[in-house]
Amino acid sequence: MTKARYSEENASKAITYREYVESEGHYYGESGDCMYTYTEDGKEIKIIGFRMDAKKIKIPNKIEEKKVTEVALEAVYSYATSYSDYHVDEIEAVSIDLPENVKTLSGNFVEDVVSLKNFKKYTVSSKNKYFKAEDGVLFTKDGKTLLSFPHRKKRSSYTVPKGTKTIGKKAFMNTIAVQKVSMPDTVKTIDSQAFYSCDATFISLPKKLKKLGRAAFVFCNISEVTIPGTVKTIPTDCFSSCSRLKKVTVREGVKNIGGCAFA
């Protein structure tokens, strides 16, 4: 099955999104505020879009007696009148509720959620075996990976729960309210672009941190940072374009500094 994706060529056509999906060989359906198709094997349901005016997105657990197991927001331009009417930042969603059966968040899920202009909260069924939400923040079920911090969540400070081991890719991307992020020593990995364009002015790196991802803090507003010696490599672009960064302390033990790491 060919994956339906937005392209300039299709955007120029005066067709509805439904017509586009069906032209790509997909079955298209609607349920509540969600648009859906089948997963690759045809046995389960994949959510591919939301209504633009929906405030609280409640993803159904089943549709047509098939389990809803996947959410892919690359098609989140929803029920635009034509394929060229896609403006993801106009979608009104404030929250997303994941049901019991969802096990895959595919495509650029976290990045696409960041594009929702008012997004503040995740909720997850307690019966879901793959994900959970704590204080509106999305984690893997075991709590070891923080997947996504809602970028419009109104919190001036946030403490990552003890036991978290990884800050996921783009997890704090474009957060605008939180000014201080504290991490426990259980955090060993900060993934690529985890704090991309984050407005926080203070982010404490764990003393036992082992890995920083590429471009982890690009365009971040931090004014100072201390990198523990347990981190062996500061990767390329890690703190690039941090215009307010005035003080950097690199502890003994760091062996490599990548290109433009502080440019």
N, C-alpha and C positions, 0 to 999 in steps of 0.2 A: 504494500500500500504506500503510495507516495504521500509524504508529509505536506500538508497545506501550509504555505508560508507567504508572507507579504512580499511583494516585489514591485519595483517601479513600473514594470511592464503591465502587471495586473492592475495596479492602482490607477492607471490611465484609462482602464476600461470602465464603461458605465454599467457595471454589474453589481448585484448585491453580494454580500459575503457568502450567503447561502448558495448562490449560483456558482461562485468560485469554488467552494468546497465540493459541490457536486460535480463540477467540471473536472476536478482532480481525481474523481473516482471514489470519493468518500460518501458514506451515508451521513446525512445531516439530520439532527433532531433538536427539539427545544424542550426543556423541563424547568419550570419556574424561572429563575433568573439566569439559567445556564444554557449554553449551547453545547452540543456533544456530538461525538462520532464514536466509532468502535475502535478498540485497541488493534494492534497489528494482527493478532490472531483471530479477531472477530468475536471473541468470547466474553469480553468485558467492555466497559464504557470509559471513554476518555473525554474529560471536559476540555473544551477548546475556546470558550468565550463566555463573557458575561454581558448582561444588559448594561448599557451606559448609565442608566438612571438608578440602578440598584444600589442601595446604601449598605445593606448587610447581606453579604453573599453566603448563603447556606447551601453548600454542595450536597446533593442528595446521595444517600448511601447506595441506592439501587435505582435503575431506570429500566423499564421493560424486563424486570426480573433479572437483569444483569448487574453485577457488581460494578460500582464506580471505583476504579483502582488507580486512575492517573489524572493529573491536572497539568496542562501545558498552556501557560498564559501567553505564549508568543502570538496567539490568535485572539488576544483579549480586546480587540477593537469591537467586538460584540455585534450589536444589531444595527450597524451603520446603514444608512439608506443606500449607499453605494460603496464599493470596495475602496474608493479613494477618500472616503470620509473618516478614515482611521485616525483618531487623535487619542492615544492612550491616556494622556494627562487630563482628559475631560471626563474620564470614568469616575463616578461618584463614590465608589466603594470605600467604606470606613473600616470594615472588618471582613475576614474570611473564616468560615467555619469548615474544618475538614472532618468528614465522617469516619466511621469505623473502617471502611474498606480501602480507603486511599493509601497506597503504598509507594507511589512514585510521583515526584514533582519534577517534571521533565522540562527540556528546553532551558531557557534562561529564567526560570521561575522567580528567583530572588530579585534579579535585576528588573524584571517586568513588574513585580509588585511595587518596587521603588517608584515606578512611573505613575502609580495610582496616587493622585494628588492629595487625597485626604486620609490615606491608610494609617490606622492606629492600632489595630489589634488582630491577633490570631486566636481562634479557639479550636480545640481538637477534641473529638470524642474520647472519653476515657477508655473506650474499648479498642481504639486504634493501636496496633502493634508496632507501628513504625515512627510515629511522631507524637509529640505532646507540646502543650503550650503552658508556660509559666509566666504569670503576670502579663499575658498578651504577647510574649516572645516565643518564637518557634524553635524547638529543639528536636533532636532525634529522641526516640522513645527512652533510650538509656541515659539521656541527659549528658552524654559525652561531647556532643557537638551542638553549639549554638548556630542555628541555620540562618535566622533572620530576625533582626530587631526592627519593628515597624518605624519607618523614618519620620512619621508624624506623631509618634507617641510623645505625650507631654510629660516628660521627666527631665529634671535638671541634672540628675545623677543616676547612675545605674551600676550595681554591683553584680558581676557575673557570678552565678551560683557556684559554690564549691563542688568539685567533682567534674566540672566541665573541663575537657581536655583540648578541644579545638574550637577556635573562632572561625566559622566557615567563610568561604569565598563571598565577598560583598555583603557580609552579614550586617554591618553598620553603615552601609553605603548611603550617603546623602541624608543622614540623620540631622535634624535641624534644631531640636530642643535640648537634647542631652548635652551637658557641658563637661561632665566628668564621668569617666568609665574606669572602674576598678576591677582587676582580675585576680582571682586566687592563684596560688602557686601550683594548683593542679593543671592549669592551662599550659600546655607544652607547644602548641602550634597556633600561629596566627596566619591564616591562609591568604592567598593573593587578593589584593584589593579589599580586604576585610573592612578597612576604615576609609575607603575611598570617599573623598569630599565630605568627610564627617566634620560637623561643626564643633565637636568637643575640643576644649582648650587644654584639658588634662586627661591623659591616658597613662595609667601606670602599667608597665610591662612586668609580668611575673618574674620573680627571682630565679625560677628554674625553667624559664622558657628555653626551648631548644631550636625552634624553627620559625623564621619570618618568611612569608611568601612575597613574591615579586610585587612591587607597587602596593604593598599592604597599607601604606599611609599617604598615598598620593593626594595632594590638595587638602590635606587635613589641617585643622587650625591649631594644633598643639604648639606650645611655645617652648617646651623643653622635653627631653627624653633621655632616659638612662637605659642602655642596652647591656643586659647581663652577660657575663663571660660564658655562660652555658650556650649562647648563640654563637655558632662558629662562623657563620656567613651572614653578612648584611647584603641581601640580594639587590640586583639592579632595580633602580627607580623606587626603592623601598620608601624613602621619605622625600621623594622628588616633589617640587612645587609646593612645599609647605612654607609659605611666605612668612609665617609668624614664628617659625622655629629659630630660636636664638641660642639655645644651649643644648649641646649634645655631649653626653658622657658615655664613653665606650669602655666597658670593664675589660680587664685582662682575661684573655681566653678567646676573644674574637680574632679570627685568623684572616678572614677575607672580607673586603668591601667591594661590592659590585659597582659597575659603571653607573654614574648619575644617581647614586644611592641617596645623596643629599643635595642634588642640583636644584 
